[in-house]
Amino acid sequence: MDAAQQRHRLIWWGILLFFLGLVEGMFIQAMRNPAMGLSAHVGTLMSGMFLAIAGAVWNDVHLPARAAAATLWLALYGMYGSAAGLVLAAIFGTGRSTPIRAAGLHAAAWQEALVDFALTSGAVAALLACVGLLWGLRGRAAAM
């Protein structure tokens, strides 16, 4: 996949995630934990914007082909994984990973473990994607 395809993919998946965040907002009150649902709504919107912005600057990211591919997939997994973890936390009413928003709620052990995994692995992937983007953007400013 060339840089133009990677750019297009980041923007497309970013706009889709943003759209899903908008739709998700209509169901906040139906979630077991509406306060967490609001956090999931905002987090999903922000994740979608991150992907679209990453796509918008992708032409300025200068990385070897493998590093660029890794950065792209880490960004996609990180944003979608984190968004999914937040939505599941709101639907299941989990509390272990999000104690401030949990309001004392707890869910089945498998639900807590699934949310823990999604939020933790998503966060690690997102951080690594940011490192890749920052590395690719370093020192490339055009002379004014």
C-alpha positions in Angstrom: 0.0 0.0 0.0 1.5 3.3 -1.0 1.4 6.6 0.9 -1.7 7.9 -0.9 -3.6 4.8 -0.1 -2.5 4.9 3.6 -3.6 8.6 3.8 -6.9 7.8 2.2 -7.4 4.8 4.6 -6.7 6.9 7.7 -9.1 9.6 6.7 -11.8 7.2 5.7 -11.6 5.2 8.9 -11.4 8.4 10.9 -14.6 9.8 9.4 -16.3 6.5 9.9 -15.3 6.4 13.6 -16.4 10.0 14.0 -19.8 9.0 12.5 -20.1 6.1 14.8 -19.4 8.4 17.7 -22.3 10.6 16.6 -24.6 7.7 16.3 -23.5 6.4 19.7 -24.5 9.7 21.3 -28.1 8.9 20.5 -28.0 5.9 22.8 -26.3 7.3 25.9 -29.4 7.1 28.1 -30.0 3.4 27.1 -26.5 2.4 28.4 -26.1 0.8 31.8 -23.8 3.6 32.8 -24.9 6.8 31.0 -22.0 8.8 32.4 -19.5 6.4 30.9 -21.6 6.5 27.7 -21.0 10.2 27.5 -17.3 9.6 27.9 -17.4 6.9 25.2 -19.3 9.3 22.9 -16.7 12.1 23.3 -13.8 9.6 23.2 -15.0 8.0 20.0 -15.4 11.5 18.4 -11.9 12.4 19.4 -10.5 9.1 18.2 -12.1 9.7 14.8 -10.7 13.2 14.6 -7.3 11.9 15.5 -7.4 9.4 12.6 -8.6 12.0 10.1 -6.0 14.5 11.2 -3.3 11.8 11.0 -4.4 11.2 7.4 -4.4 14.9 6.7 -0.7 15.2 7.7 0.3 11.8 6.3 2.1 13.3 3.3 4.4 15.1 5.8 5.2 11.8 7.7 8.5 10.5 6.5 9.1 6.9 7.6 10.5 3.8 6.1 7.7 1.6 4.5 7.5 -0.9 7.4 7.5 1.8 10.0 4.8 3.7 8.1 2.6 0.6 7.8 3.1 -0.2 11.5 2.2 3.4 12.5 -1.0 3.2 10.4 -2.1 -0.1 11.8 -1.3 1.0 15.4 -3.3 4.2 14.9 -6.3 2.3 13.6 -6.2 -0.4 16.3 -5.5 2.1 19.0 -8.4 4.4 18.1 -10.9 1.7 17.4 -9.8 -0.5 20.3 -10.0 2.4 22.8 -13.4 3.5 21.4 -14.7 -0.1 21.6 -13.4 -0.4 25.2 -15.2 2.8 26.3 -18.5 1.8 24.6 -18.4 -1.7 26.2 -17.6 -0.2 29.6 -20.7 2.0 29.3 -22.9 -0.9 28.0 -21.7 -3.5 30.5 -21.3 -1.1 33.4 -17.8 -2.2 34.2 -15.8 -0.4 36.9 -12.3 -1.9 37.2 -10.7 0.1 34.4 -12.8 3.3 34.8 -13.4 3.7 38.5 -14.1 7.4 38.4 -16.9 7.1 35.8 -18.1 3.7 37.1 -20.2 5.1 40.0 -19.7 1.9 41.9 -20.8 -0.4 39.1 -19.2 -3.7 38.4 -19.8 -6.3 35.8 -19.1 -10.0 35.2 -15.4 -11.0 35.3 -15.2 -11.7 31.6 -16.8 -8.3 30.8 -14.3 -6.5 33.1 -11.4 -8.4 31.5 -12.6 -7.6 27.9 -12.9 -3.9 28.7 -9.5 -4.0 30.5 -7.9 -5.6 27.5 -9.5 -3.2 25.0 -8.6 0.0 26.9 -5.1 -1.1 27.8 -4.1 -2.5 24.4 -5.8 0.4 22.6 -3.9 2.9 24.8 -0.5 1.2 24.1 -1.2 1.1 20.4 -2.3 4.7 20.3 0.8 5.8 22.2 3.1 3.9 19.8 1.2 5.4 16.8 1.8 8.9 18.2 5.5 8.1 18.6 5.6 6.9 15.0 3.8 10.0 13.7 6.1 12.4 15.8 9.2 10.5 14.6 8.0 10.8 11.0 7.2 14.5 11.3 10.5 15.5 13.0 12.6 18.1 11.5 10.7 18.3 8.2 9.4 21.8 8.4 9.6 23.8 5.2 11.8 26.9 5.1 9.7 30.0 5.2 
